[in-house]
Amino acid sequence: MSNLVLALQITLFGMFLIFVAMVLLWALLALMVFILARVQTSKTEEIEGTDENSEEEQMRQQAVAVAVSAALHQRTIAGPGRFPLPPTAFVSAWQAVLRSHILNKRGVAR
């Protein structure tokens, strides 16, 4: 009986450690998201303040738009893809022979 109690205590302690680790990771991730969101908003405020960066950003957006439209055009021209034929028959000769032996032993199912 004492072995069972000891096993349950070890199990509960292990589960407690796992949940504590999960909560710590969750808190760490939430803190990282909070910090990175703040850093990103401060960087975007700096970028919006200058005109040269906005022109570069517009050029980047236009380049991305051209690339996306070209990719979509190539996709529509290519049409749907074809599935390759299987390299062998769906049932190999070995499987067919074994199945025929089974049918000979049992008879045809009706």
N, C-alpha and C positions, 0 to 999 in steps of 0.2 A: 504494500500500500504506500510506503514511503517513496518508492521509486516513481509511482504515478504522480504523487504530489510534487516531487522534485521535477519531473518532466513538465508538469503544468506550470510550475514557477519559471522554469527556463523558457518555455514557450511564451508566457506572458511578458517576461523581461525582453525577449527578442522582439516581440511585436511592439512593445513600448519604444524600444530603440529605433525600430524602423519608422514608426510614426513621428518620433522626434526628429529624425533625419529628414523626413519628408516636409515637416513644418519648417525646419531651418532652410531647406532648399527653396521652398515656396517664398519665404521671407526674403531670402537673398535675391531671388529673381524679381520680386516686386520692387525691392530697393534699386536693383540695376535698371529696371524699366523706368522708374521715377527719375533717377539721375540722368540716364541717357535722353529721356524726353526733355529735361531741362536744358541739357547741353545742346540738343538739336534745335530747340526754339531760340536759344541765344545765337546760334550760328546762322539761322535763317534770318534773324533780325539784322545781323551784320551784312549778310549778302543782299538783302533787299535795299539797303541803304546806298549802294553804289550802282551807277548806271552801266559801267563796263561789264560787271558780272551779269547783269540782266540781259545784255546783248549776247553774251556768250551762252547764257542759259537758253535764250530763244533759238540760237543757232543749233544748240544740242537738241532741243525739242524738235526742230524741223528735220534734223538728220535722223532722229529716231522715227519720226513720222514717215519719212521716205523709206527707211529700212523696213518698217512694219508693212507698209503698203506693197513694197516689192515682194516681201515674203508671202503675203496673202495672195498676190497675183500669181506667183509661182505655184502656190498650193492649188489654186483653182484651175490652172492650166494642166497640172499633172493629172488631175482626175483621181478617182478612187484607186487605192492600191489593190493589188491582187494577192491572194494567198497562194503560196507555193504548194505544189502537189506534194503529198507525203512521199518519202523516199521508197517506201515499200507498201504493200497492201495492208489494210487495216488488220487483217488476221494473217499471221504468218502460216507457212505450211505446217510447222510443228504444232501450232495451236489447232489448225484444222484437223490434223490426224488425231490428236488427243480428243477433240470434241466428237469426232465420228466414232471413236472407240466407246466413249461414254454413251452416245446415242444407241450404239449397237447393244450395249449391255442393258440399258434401261428401257429401250424402246422409244418410239416417238411420243412426245407428250401431246395429248389432245385436249 
